[in-house]
Amino acid sequence: MADSTDIDELREAARHRGLKLVKSRKRTPGSDDYGRFGLTDAQGKALFGFGKDGLTATADDIAAYLRGQAATAWGASIRRRSIRRTG
């Protein structure tokens, strides 16, 4: 696989955020969504990487999405903390 991100690390990062990593079941390179991924919430609702014809995200796309989600949560946490100190 050309993507630099380890799949087990992605699965763990998704689980840590209450999400589930979905990996394509296709095993033939070049077929449909081979090597593609998606993320669902705890109830199985598609959140990211799902298209009309199957999974659309690469491992790097998933990693970037999870990093963005972590940065957003971290920033919100910092803002809440600074509001409490000043208020």
Secondary structure as a PSIPRED ss2 file (coil, helix, strand):
# PSIPRED VFORMAT (PSIPRED V4.0)

   1 M C   1.000  0.000  0.000
   2 A C   1.000  0.000  0.000
   3 D C   1.000  0.000  0.000
   4 S C   1.000  0.000  0.000
   5 T C   1.000  0.000  0.000
   6 D C   1.000  0.000  0.000
   7 I H   0.000  1.000  0.000
   8 D H   0.000  1.000  0.000
   9 E H   0.000  1.000  0.000
  10 L H   0.000  1.000  0.000
  11 R H   0.000  1.000  0.000
  12 E H   0.000  1.000  0.000
  13 A H   0.000  1.000  0.000
  14 A H   0.000  1.000  0.000
  15 R H   0.000  1.000  0.000
  16 H H   0.000  1.000  0.000
  17 R C   1.000  0.000  0.000
  18 G C   1.000  0.000  0.000
  19 L C   1.000  0.000  0.000
  20 K E   0.000  0.000  1.000
  21 L E   0.000  0.000  1.000
  22 V E   0.000  0.000  1.000
  23 K E   0.000  0.000  1.000
  24 S C   1.000  0.000  0.000
  25 R C   1.000  0.000  0.000
  26 K C   1.000  0.000  0.000
  27 R C   1.000  0.000  0.000
  28 T C   1.000  0.000  0.000
  29 P C   1.000  0.000  0.000
  30 G C   1.000  0.000  0.000
  31 S C   1.000  0.000  0.000
  32 D C   1.000  0.000  0.000
  33 D C   1.000  0.000  0.000
  34 Y C   1.000  0.000  0.000
  35 G C   1.000  0.000  0.000
  36 R C   1.000  0.000  0.000
  37 F E   0.000  0.000  1.000
  38 G E   0.000  0.000  1.000
  39 L E   0.000  0.000  1.000
  40 T E   0.000  0.000  1.000
  41 D C   1.000  0.000  0.000
  42 A C   1.000  0.000  0.000
  43 Q C   1.000  0.000  0.000
  44 G C   1.000  0.000  0.000
  45 K C   1.000  0.000  0.000
  46 A E   0.000  0.000  1.000
  47 L E   0.000  0.000  1.000
  48 F E   0.000  0.000  1.000
  49 G C   1.000  0.000  0.000
  50 F E   0.000  0.000  1.000
  51 G E   0.000  0.000  1.000
  52 K C   1.000  0.000  0.000
  53 D C   1.000  0.000  0.000
  54 G E   0.000  0.000  1.000
  55 L E   0.000  0.000  1.000
  56 T C   1.000  0.000  0.000
  57 A E   0.000  0.000  1.000
  58 T C   1.000  0.000  0.000
  59 A H   0.000  1.000  0.000
  60 D H   0.000  1.000  0.000
  61 D H   0.000  1.000  0.000
  62 I H   0.000  1.000  0.000
  63 A H   0.000  1.000  0.000
  64 A H   0.000  1.000  0.000
  65 Y H   0.000  1.000  0.000
  66 L H   0.000  1.000  0.000
  67 R H   0.000  1.000  0.000
  68 G H   0.000  1.000  0.000
  69 Q H   0.000  1.000  0.000
  70 A H   0.000  1.000  0.000
  71 A H   0.000  1.000  0.000
  72 T H   0.000  1.000  0.000
  73 A H   0.000  1.000  0.000
  74 W H   0.000  1.000  0.000
  75 G H   0.000  1.000  0.000
  76 A H   0.000  1.000  0.000
  77 S H   0.000  1.000  0.000
  78 I H   0.000  1.000  0.000
  79 R H   0.000  1.000  0.000
  80 R H   0.000  1.000  0.000
  81 R H   0.000  1.000  0.000
  82 S H   0.000  1.000  0.000
  83 I H   0.000  1.000  0.000
  84 R H   0.000  1.000  0.000
  85 R H   0.000  1.000  0.000
  86 T H   0.000  1.000  0.000
  87 G C   1.000  0.000  0.000
